[in-house]
Amino acid sequence: MSDIKTKVQGLDPNVSARDVNFMSEKTGNIYEGLVIISKRSKQLSVELKRELHQKLEEFAVSSDTIEEVNENKEQIEISKFYERLPNPAVIALEEFLEDEIYYRYNDRKKRGF
């Protein structure tokens, strides 16, 4: 997962307009390209969320008293880092553009391929 975080550091987190014809060139169908990007985006979202929760669990306080609750600067910095990362859909689109996503069809006979 750390390679994804380092790879996306230079990636623009803003969504920009793209030519949708590139998806039909790679998959033969625009909608199939969108499905591939969508599934990869969901995978990235789950992985990033799991990693963030693991890191924040280290700072969890077992007692519930108000006096012991204080702001932890490391915890805040970790949260801000993950907030600054690009949206998983933007990351997945970039991976698709750079041919970094492996995909295959399970039911080629049903689809007529």
C-alpha positions, -999 to 999 in steps of 0.1 A, spaced: 0 0 0 28 24 7 38 24 -30 4 37 -39 7 65 -13 42 75 -27 30 72 -63 0 95 -58 20 122 -41 26 141 -73 -9 133 -87 -33 163 -90 -61 156 -66 -86 177 -87 -108 160 -112 -102 171 -147 -120 165 -180 -109 134 -199 -116 121 -234 -138 90 -228 -127 75 -261 -96 61 -245 -117 37 -226 -133 22 -257 -98 18 -272 -85 -3 -244 -116 -24 -236 -138 -21 -267 -166 -5 -247 -167 27 -227 -189 12 -200 -165 -18 -195 -137 7 -189 -158 26 -164 -166 -7 -146 -129 -15 -144 -121 19 -130 -150 17 -105 -140 -17 -92 -104 -6 -87 -116 26 -70 -136 5 -45 -105 -17 -38 -83 14 -32 -110 30 -10 -112 -1 12 -74 -5 14 -68 31 24 -96 31 49 -83 -1 65 -48 13 67 -60 46 82 -80 28 109 -50 6 118 -28 37 122 -54 56 143 -61 26 165 -25 30 179 -37 63 195 -70 49 209 -75 56 246 -91 28 266 -105 51 293 -135 74 287 -126 102 311 -128 137 296 -96 148 315 -75 123 296 -87 131 261 -64 155 244 -54 163 209 -26 142 196 -6 160 170 6 128 153 -29 116 150 -40 149 134 -11 148 110 -20 112 99 -56 122 94 -46 153 73 -22 132 52 -50 108 42 -74 137 36 -49 153 11 -46 121 -9 -65 121 -42 -99 105 -44 -96 67 -51 -115 72 -84 -88 97 -95 -61 72 -86 -79 44 -104 -84 65 -135 -47 73 -136 -38 36 -131 -61 28 -160 -45 54 -183 -11 41 -175 -21 4 -181 -13 -5 -145 -46 -23 -138 -49 -60 -146 -84 -71 -156 -99 -102 -172 -133 -115 -182 -146 -146 -164 -174 -155 -188 -161 -149 -223 -184 -174 -239 -216 -157 -225 -204 -123 -237 -196 -134 -272 -159 -128 -271 
